[in-house]
Every structure is written in C-alpha cells, then in structure tokens.
C-alpha cells in the first residue's frame, strides 16, 4: 500500500469522518472573497488566534460529499511540501453548512490576470513561470497523481518578477489509471481524447492529459489567446493544427508563426494527437535556453514580406524535419534548399 492509500484509509484527526465542528466567524475574520466556482468559494481570512492571513476553501455540504472533501484535502496536504505547490495547512473542519480547509494566501492572485489579452507575456517571464509549473507537475506525476485542471487560474503568483509561482486546486486530482465518467464539457485545455468522449462515458485518468494542458497553457502565456476553442476536428483552428502536426502540410498555422522552429518542435512533441506519444512536461527544460519567439519586424511591411517570412519559417521547420530523419542540412544554402525540394517531391 503506498503513502496516498494509507492517507486515504487512515486520515489525520483533523479530517476524520467526524470533523471538528467550528464556527467560522468565531475563529476567523473574513476579509474578502478571492474566488468562486461551482465547487464553492475561496476567501481571504485572518485567524483570530494567530493573527495570520490564510485562504479558506469553503465547500458547501449540499453539493460536496465528505469523501470528495477529504480526498482534495489529503492530496493538497500530501503535495504541499513541493516549493511550487501551494502550501496546505493541517487545518480542516466543518461548519453547520460547509467543509473548510486552510491554505497559504497568494498576494498577487493568479496567472490569468497577468497575461495580456491578444498580446501574451514576454519570453523571459513565460520561461520563468513554465519551468516552475513543469517542476510541480513532474512531482505530481512521479507520485502517480494527475491534476486534471491545468490552466492559468490555477497558478498562483507570489511576487512581481514571477520567480515564485505555485500550482493550486486539487479538487479534480485523481490517481493515474483511475476510471471515471466524463461529466463536464470541454474547454480549450481539454485533450482531444477527452473531447471525443461523450457525457457519462468511462475514461481513464492519465498524466498525458496534464501534458496536453501544459502545452496549451504555454501557448496562452506567449500569445494571450487560446489556440482553439475545442481540440475537436470540427474546430477550424484545431483542424489546421492537426494537418500541420501530422505533416499533411508544411504550412505553419497562422497562430503559430510567431514561434521559432525550435519551440515548434517542442509543441509537436507535447501536443501530439496520440496521448501515448506525448513527451513528459520536464521535456521543456531542454528548450529553455533556446529562443522561443521570432523577433518582431520593424518598419513598413507588405503582403509579400509576410509570405517571405512564412516561407523562411517553413524552410527552417523542414530543416529540422530532415535532421530528425538523419539528413544533414548544415551545408551550402542553395544545396540545402535543393535537397529539401527533392525530399518534398519524393513524398
């Protein structure tokens, strides 16, 4: 029996089947609401006994099973020693109407509000954040746990330079391999294998789902946009990506042309349509020393210039593709272009 199994079957006294019942207002001063969702809400509170500020996650009993509350608290507490996972205190109790547990307070809120819409974050900030998220996810996956809800709203910020960010919200976390039913709809971070499932269909929890969401998160950070609404073939933007991903076309999708060939190679690995072929999140560390964004052109531009830039991107992408097939491309430019053309004609 592993550690998590022991924790689930032998809960700490604070989360026994008979939780200690307390008056929330008697022990905490509620300062303001931090967030609200279908699960319940999170409030900023000050402990009257210690005078410290904490975040209290409050889950209504009318819509939350005790077992689900205990699972989320156990996973949160078990994972919190990692430096990039929000710290969960050994404080869990119930009120007359709710289940409650306490976590550390993030003064700068979450990542969603820090991403400029339609613009995205600069490359340095994105690298700083994504490395920390990768570290947290890799730790979870090493414990056979899958987060299942990777998105900017679940990454907390603790300072202005993004040198300290933490993953939060383990309400959907399950052990790898657990069979569950699909109950909610798809969002842009949902992998295609889950998008294809119909409501109430049985699906198996896998870390590959987190890997996909991690790739979409990086895209959103760098662009300020979603790459698609749903990872479904009926979505025009997703279909365009799939054609490029499967090498049915050399034309890089318009939304992806701002990325260097090196980063596009990473996206190909982490956003592989087949879940079993996706790389792990720690693969990102092989790319952090590379340039990720194509420098923005200055001065007047024309449609011809745009096409020329696009063609250059395609040539670079093909160059990497040839290298993947063991063909040396570091030769005379004209000879290299001729080799690429010959290779294309042979397809």
C-alpha positions in Angstrom: 0.0 0.0 0.0 1.5 3.4 -1.0 1.5 6.6 1.0 -1.6 8.0 -0.5 -3.6 4.8 0.1 -2.6 5.0 3.7 -3.6 8.6 3.9 -7.0 7.9 2.4 -7.7 5.0 4.7 -6.2 6.4 7.8 -7.0 10.2 7.8 -5.4 12.6 10.3 -7.6 13.5 13.2 -8.5 16.9 11.6 -10.1 15.1 8.7 -11.7 12.1 10.4 -15.2 11.0 9.5 -16.3 13.2 12.5 -14.7 16.5 11.6 -14.5 19.0 14.4 -17.4 21.5 14.0 -16.4 25.1 14.4 -18.0 28.5 14.0 -16.2 30.2 11.1 -16.8 33.7 12.3 -15.7 32.8 15.8 -12.3 31.6 14.7 -11.7 33.7 11.6 -12.3 37.3 10.4 -13.4 37.1 6.8 -11.7 39.9 4.8 -12.9 39.3 1.3 -13.8 36.8 -1.3 -10.9 35.6 -3.6 -12.8 33.3 -6.0 -15.9 31.4 -6.6 -16.9 28.5 -8.7 -19.3 25.5 -9.0 -17.3 23.8 -6.2 -17.8 26.6 -3.6 -15.6 29.6 -2.8 -12.2 30.8 -1.5 -12.0 33.6 1.0 -9.1 35.6 2.5 -9.4 35.3 6.2 -7.4 36.3 9.3 -7.0 33.7 12.1 -8.2 35.4 15.3 -5.8 33.3 17.4 -2.6 33.7 15.4 -3.4 37.0 13.5 -2.1 35.4 10.3 -3.8 35.6 6.9 -4.9 32.4 5.2 -7.0 31.3 2.2 -10.0 29.3 3.3 -11.6 26.9 0.7 -15.2 26.6 1.7 -17.2 23.7 0.1 -21.0 23.6 0.8 -22.3 20.3 2.2 -25.3 20.4 -0.1 -23.1 19.8 -3.2 -20.0 18.2 -1.7 -19.5 14.7 -0.4 -17.4 14.3 2.7 -15.2 11.7 0.8 -14.6 14.2 -2.0 -13.6 16.9 0.5 -11.2 14.6 2.3 -9.6 13.5 -1.0 -8.9 17.0 -2.1 -7.6 18.0 1.3 -5.4 14.9 1.5 -3.9 15.4 -1.9 -3.3 19.1 -1.3 -1.6 18.4 2.0 0.4 15.5 0.6 1.8 17.6 -2.3 2.3 20.9 -0.5 6.0 20.2 0.5 7.0 20.9 -3.1 8.1 24.5 -3.5 5.9 25.2 -6.5 2.7 23.7 -5.0 0.5 25.9 -2.7 1.1 25.1 0.9 -1.9 23.5 2.6 -2.1 23.7 6.4 -3.1 20.9 8.7 -6.4 22.7 9.4 -9.7 21.1 8.2 -13.0 21.4 9.9 -16.8 21.7 9.2 -19.3 24.3 10.0 -23.1 23.8 10.1 -23.3 24.2 6.3 -19.8 23.7 4.9 -16.5 21.8 4.8 -13.4 24.1 5.2 -9.6 23.8 4.9 -6.8 26.4 5.0 -4.0 27.2 2.6 -1.4 29.9 2.2 -2.5 33.2 0.7 -1.1 34.4 -2.6 -1.0 38.2 -2.5 -0.8 38.7 -6.3 -3.6 36.5 -7.3 -3.4 34.0 -10.2 -1.7 33.9 -13.6 -4.8 34.5 -15.7 -4.9 38.2 -14.8 -1.2 38.6 -15.5 -1.4 37.5 -19.2 -2.1 40.5 -21.5 -5.0 39.5 -23.8 -4.2 39.2 -27.5 -0.5 40.0 -26.7 0.8 37.5 -24.2 3.7 37.6 -21.8 7.3 38.3 -22.7 9.5 35.3 -23.3 11.6 35.7 -20.1 8.5 35.7 -17.8 7.0 32.8 -19.7 10.1 30.7 -19.3 10.3 31.6 -15.6 6.7 30.5 -14.9 6.5 27.5 -17.1 9.7 25.9 -15.5 8.1 26.1 -12.1 4.7 24.7 -13.3 6.7 21.9 -15.0 8.5 21.1 -11.8 5.2 20.9 -9.8 3.6 18.7 -12.4 6.5 16.4 -12.8 6.5 15.9 -9.0 2.8 15.1 -9.1 3.2 12.6 -11.9 6.1 11.0 -10.1 3.6 10.3 -7.3 1.1 8.8 -9.9 -1.2 11.7 -9.4 -2.9 13.7 -12.3 -4.0 17.3 -11.7 -6.7 17.3 -14.5 -7.3 21.1 -14.3 -4.2 22.8 -15.6 -5.0 26.4 -16.5 -3.8 30.0 -15.7 -6.4 30.4 -13.0 -4.8 27.5 -11.0 -1.3 29.0 -11.0 -0.8 31.5 -8.1 1.7 34.4 -8.1 3.7 35.4 -5.1 6.0 38.2 -6.4 6.2 40.7 -9.3 9.1 39.0 -11.1 7.3 35.6 -11.3 10.2 33.9 -9.5 7.8 32.3 -7.2 4.6 30.7 -8.6 2.6 27.7 -7.3 0.2 25.2 -8.6 -3.2 25.0 -6.8 -6.6 23.5 -6.8 -6.5 19.7 -6.5 -10.3 19.2 -6.5 -10.1 17.2 -9.7 -6.9 15.4 -8.9 -7.0 11.6 -9.2 -4.6 8.7 -9.2 -3.2 7.8 -12.6 -5.2 5.0 -14.1 -8.5 5.7 -12.2 -11.6 5.1 -14.3 -14.1 8.0 -14.1 -17.1 9.2 -16.1 -17.0 12.3 -18.2 -19.3 14.7 -16.5 -18.2 18.2 -17.6 -17.9 19.9 -21.0 -14.6 20.6 -22.9 -12.5 23.7 -22.5 -9.5 24.7 -24.7 -7.1 22.8 -22.3 -9.0 19.5 -22.7 -7.1 17.0 -24.8 -8.7 15.5 -27.9 -9.1 12.0 -26.5 -11.4 13.5 -23.7 -13.1 15.9 -26.2 -14.1 12.9 -28.2 -15.8 11.2 -25.2 -19.5 11.7 -24.7 -21.1 12.6 -21.4 -21.1 9.8 -18.9 -18.7 7.7 -21.0 -16.0 5.9 -19.0 -12.5 7.4 -19.4 -9.2 6.6 -17.8 -7.2 9.3 -16.0 -3.8 9.7 -17.5 -0.9 12.2 -17.0 -0.9 12.7 -20.8 -4.0 14.9 -20.2 -1.9 17.2 -18.0 0.8 17.2 -20.6 -1.6 18.4 -23.3 -3.0 21.1 -21.0 0.6 22.2 -20.1 1.3 22.8 -23.8 -1.9 24.8 -24.3 -1.0 26.8 -21.2 2.4 27.8 -22.7 0.7 28.8 -25.9 -1.7 31.0 -24.0 1.1 32.6 -22.0 3.1 33.5 -25.1 0.1 34.8 -27.2 -2.7 35.9 -24.9 -5.1 33.7 -26.9 -6.4 30.2 -27.0 -5.1 28.1 -29.8 -8.6 26.7 -30.4 -12.0 26.6 -28.6 -12.0 22.8 -28.5 -9.5 20.1 -29.5 -12.1 18.7 -31.9 -11.7 18.2 -35.6 -14.8 20.4 -36.2 -12.8 23.4 -34.8 -11.2 25.2 -37.7 -8.1 26.2 -35.8 -7.6 22.8 -34.3 -8.1 21.1 -37.7 -5.4 23.5 -39.2 -3.1 22.5 -36.4 -3.7 18.7 -36.9 -2.9 18.9 -40.6 0.4 20.6 -39.7 1.1 18.3 -36.8 0.6 15.2 -38.9 2.8 16.7 -41.6 -0.1 16.8 -44.2 1.1 20.3 -45.0 4.3 22.3 -44.5 2.2 25.5 -44.0 2.6 26.5 -40.3 -0.8 27.6 -38.9 -1.1 31.4 -38.7 -1.3 31.5 -34.9 1.9 29.5 -34.6 4.2 31.5 -36.9 5.4 33.7 -34.1 7.3 30.7 -32.6 10.8 29.7 -33.6 11.4 26.3 -35.3 12.9 25.1 -32.0 9.8 25.9 -30.0 7.6 24.4 -32.7 9.5 21.2 -32.3 8.6 21.2 -28.6 4.9 21.9 -29.3 4.9 19.0 -31.8 6.0 16.7 -29.0 3.8 17.9 -26.2 0.7 18.4 -28.3 0.9 15.1 -30.1 -2.6 13.9 -31.0 -1.8 10.4 -29.8 -1.6 10.6 -25.9 0.9 7.7 -25.7 3.4 9.6 -27.9 3.4 12.9 -25.9 6.6 13.8 -24.1 6.7 14.5 -20.4 6.4 18.0 -19.0 10.1 18.0 -18.0 11.0 17.9 -21.7 10.6 21.7 -21.5 13.9 22.0 -19.7 15.7 21.0 -23.0 14.3 24.1 -24.7 14.6 26.9 -22.1 18.0 28.1 -23.3 16.6 28.5 -26.9 14.9 31.5 -28.4 11.1 30.9 -28.4 9.7 33.9 -30.3 10.5 35.2 -33.8 11.7 38.8 -33.4 9.1 41.3 -34.3 9.8 43.1 -37.6 10.1 46.9 -37.6 9.3 49.3 -40.4 6.7 49.0 -43.1 5.6 45.5 -44.1 3.8 44.2 -47.1 1.9 41.0 -48.0 5.0 39.8 -50.0 7.2 40.3 -46.9 4.7 38.3 -44.8 4.8 35.5 -47.4 8.6 35.6 -47.5 8.8 35.4 -43.6 6.3 32.5 -43.7 8.4 30.7 -46.4 11.5 31.2 -44.2 9.8 29.6 -41.3 8.7 26.7 -43.4 12.3 26.1 -44.6 13.6 26.1 -41.1 10.9 23.7 -40.0 11.7 21.4 -42.9 15.4 21.7 -42.0 14.6 20.3 -38.5 12.4 17.7 -40.0 15.2 16.5 -42.3 17.6 16.4 -39.3 15.0 14.2 -37.5 15.3 11.8 -40.5 19.1 11.7 -40.3 19.7 14.1 -43.2 22.5 16.7 -42.7 21.3 20.2 -43.5 24.3 22.3 -42.4 25.6 22.7 -46.0 25.6 25.4 -48.7 22.2 27.2 -48.6 21.3 26.6 -52.3 22.3 22.9 -52.0 20.2 22.6 -48.8 17.2 24.2 -50.5 17.6 21.8 -53.4 17.7 18.8 -51.0 14.5 20.0 -49.3 12.7 20.4 -52.6 13.8 16.9 -53.7 12.7 15.5 -50.4 9.3 17.1 -50.8 8.9 15.9 -54.4 9.7 12.3 -53.2 6.8 12.3 -50.7 
